[in-house]
Amino acid sequence: MYKLKEIADKVYYVGVNDRQKALFENMWPLPYGVSYNSYLIVDEKTVLIDTVDVCYSDIFLKKIADALDGRTLDYLVVNHMEPDHAGSIRLLRQQYPDVQIIGNKQTFGMLDGYHNITTGLYEVKEGDTLNIGRHQLSFYMAPMVHWPEVMVTYDSTDKLLFSADAFGTYGTLDGGVIDEEMNVDHFWEEMIRYYSNIVGKYGNPVQRALQKLSALEINTICSTHGPVWRKYAHKAIEIYDRLSRYEGEDGVVVIYGSMYGNTEQMAEAIASSLSANGVKNIVLHNVSKTPSSYVLKDVFKYKGVIIGSPTYSNSLFPEVEAILSKIEMREVKNRLYGYFGSFTWAGAAVKRLTAFGEKMKWETVGTPVEQKQGLKADKYEECWALGEAMANKLKIEN
Ligand SMILES: Cc1cc2nc3c(=O)[nH]c(=O)nc-3n(C[C@H](O)[C@H](O)[C@H](O)COP(=O)(O)O)c2cc1C
């Protein structure tokens, strides 16, 4: 029944789309949904690469059965054990009891832990190959991209890289599967958001994996989320490379909290100054309104980060504190940092923002502004000077 998309000769896309889940990992908004990608190679041996979220196992198993057309499934390659990809393994095993599960030692520990599966395992190590007929598969470890067991599978025959979550993005596949057959414009921002939310902390492991993959000739990247990258494979690699080096673009994200608007006015003054001094990419996020997913995206995207907060119970406004902890967790490096805060009787926000910048080892730009109660002309000028200092610093950097 299914007219499945053929990525290469007898390599079928058998993934599914999720347009129901509101929050990925129960945290990150999915305005465009998300896809769980899986690929089936029908050769002398039949090989499935990864599975899908268990909620979609019914349709997933039907697609596989269609593509197999009466044949059995010989191998399942498990590149990644996270449940959005490994969730259907137990049901797949029930359907195909003789399927050999290919993974590494760490995969098998998790396979036992999540699915009580300890038999029918085919262990692979770095660089091992498997001949399945016309196709030859090799396996490369990519630890901590973004789990420890992660590996990628390379098809040297058709130059396909099955990359697990690497090069993945939020967003469903609305009909098309391969990038060249669809409008991919909205995927680029979603790729940065996915990276910053999910992979962000693991810049060094991503760099090591990219180094390793650079030795391979790759025509097509088959990730576990989002489009299959062919026309834009190089661009996807470039984005992951830049993000994992924590290299920010020319621009500034201004992140602030505000209950009554006084701190917000400081943010507005700084933004006006940034613009007046030539910065084109300026994004303001009110942390009480913008989900942290998008704030993190822009922290990864831009070189300049300016943060402001009111003093709240002798500390930071809690929503600002929450975003700081998410930035800290991701160990974002090499940012130009400005900050400001307000108080009514005894300021604490600016002190805490100083400590944050020191912990992140970010370069402080301009003089921090601390405002008591309402915004006055002198503090407005200080905010303006902070924006100007950041704009000038960005000019030198770029
Ligand atoms: C719940 C609450 C707790 C506060 N705690 C402090 C405090 O510990 N020290 C202080 O000087 N001001 C405190 N303030 C006053 C605010 O920091 C001050 O009004 C600030 O300018 C508010 O900024 P906003 O207008 O951007 O919300 C508190 C205000 C509220 C509502």
The ligand as an SDF file (V2000), in Angstrom:
LIG
                    3D

 31 33  0  0  0  0  0  0  0  0999 V2000
    8.3390   39.9620   45.1230 C   0  0  0  0  0  0  0  0  0  0  0  0
    9.3310   41.0730   45.0490 C   0  0  0  0  0  0  0  0  0  0  0  0
   10.5520   40.9520   45.6860 C   0  0  0  0  0  0  0  0  0  0  0  0
   11.4850   41.9870   45.6460 C   0  0  0  0  0  0  0  0  0  0  0  0
   12.6550   41.8490   46.2920 N   0  0  0  0  0  0  0  0  0  0  0  0
   13.5220   42.9090   46.3290 C   0  0  0  0  0  0  0  0  0  0  0  0
   14.7380   42.8300   47.0660 C   0  0  0  0  0  0  0  0  0  0  0  0
   15.0560   41.8190   47.6630 O   0  0  0  0  0  0  0  0  0  0  0  0
   15.5490   43.9160   47.0850 N   0  0  0  0  0  0  0  0  0  0  0  0
   15.2230   45.0670   46.4100 C   0  0  0  0  0  0  0  0  0  0  0  0
   15.9760   46.0200   46.4810 O   0  0  0  0  0  0  0  0  0  0  0  0
   14.1100   45.1450   45.6700 N   0  0  0  0  0  0  0  0  0  0  0  0
   13.2440   44.1050   45.6180 C   0  0  0  0  0  0  0  0  0  0  0  0
   12.0980   44.1820   44.9040 N   0  0  0  0  0  0  0  0  0  0  0  0
   11.8470   45.4000   44.1190 C   0  0  0  0  0  0  0  0  0  0  0  0
   12.2480   45.2450   42.6720 C   0  0  0  0  0  0  0  0  0  0  0  0
   13.5190   44.7450   42.5220 O   0  0  0  0  0  0  0  0  0  0  0  0
   12.2060   46.5880   41.9640 C   0  0  0  0  0  0  0  0  0  0  0  0
   10.9160   47.1310   42.1020 O   0  0  0  0  0  0  0  0  0  0  0  0
   12.5650   46.4410   40.5060 C   0  0  0  0  0  0  0  0  0  0  0  0
   12.8540   47.7100   39.9620 O   0  0  0  0  0  0  0  0  0  0  0  0
   11.4440   45.8190   39.7290 C   0  0  0  0  0  0  0  0  0  0  0  0
   11.8000   45.7920   38.3740 O   0  0  0  0  0  0  0  0  0  0  0  0
   10.6790   45.6490   37.2620 P   0  0  0  0  0  0  0  0  0  0  0  0
    9.8730   46.9180   37.2360 O   0  0  0  0  0  0  0  0  0  0  0  0
   11.4460   45.4750   36.0130 O   0  0  0  0  0  0  0  0  0  0  0  0
    9.8460   44.4790   37.6100 O   0  0  0  0  0  0  0  0  0  0  0  0
   11.1710   43.1780   44.9390 C   0  0  0  0  0  0  0  0  0  0  0  0
    9.9570   43.2740   44.2710 C   0  0  0  0  0  0  0  0  0  0  0  0
    9.0370   42.2530   44.3350 C   0  0  0  0  0  0  0  0  0  0  0  0
    7.7220   42.3850   43.6260 C   0  0  0  0  0  0  0  0  0  0  0  0
  1  2  1  0
  2  3  1  0
  2 30  2  0
  3  4  2  0
  4  5  1  0
  4 28  1  0
  5  6  2  0
  6  7  1  0
  6 13  1  0
  7  8  2  0
  7  9  1  0
  9 10  1  0
 10 11  2  0
 10 12  1  0
 12 13  2  0
 13 14  1  0
 14 15  1  0
 14 28  1  0
 15 16  1  0
 16 17  1  0
 16 18  1  0
 18 19  1  0
 18 20  1  0
 20 21  1  0
 20 22  1  0
 22 23  1  0
 23 24  1  0
 24 25  2  0
 24 26  1  0
 24 27  1  0
 28 29  2  0
 29 30  1  0
 30 31  1  0
M  END
$$$$
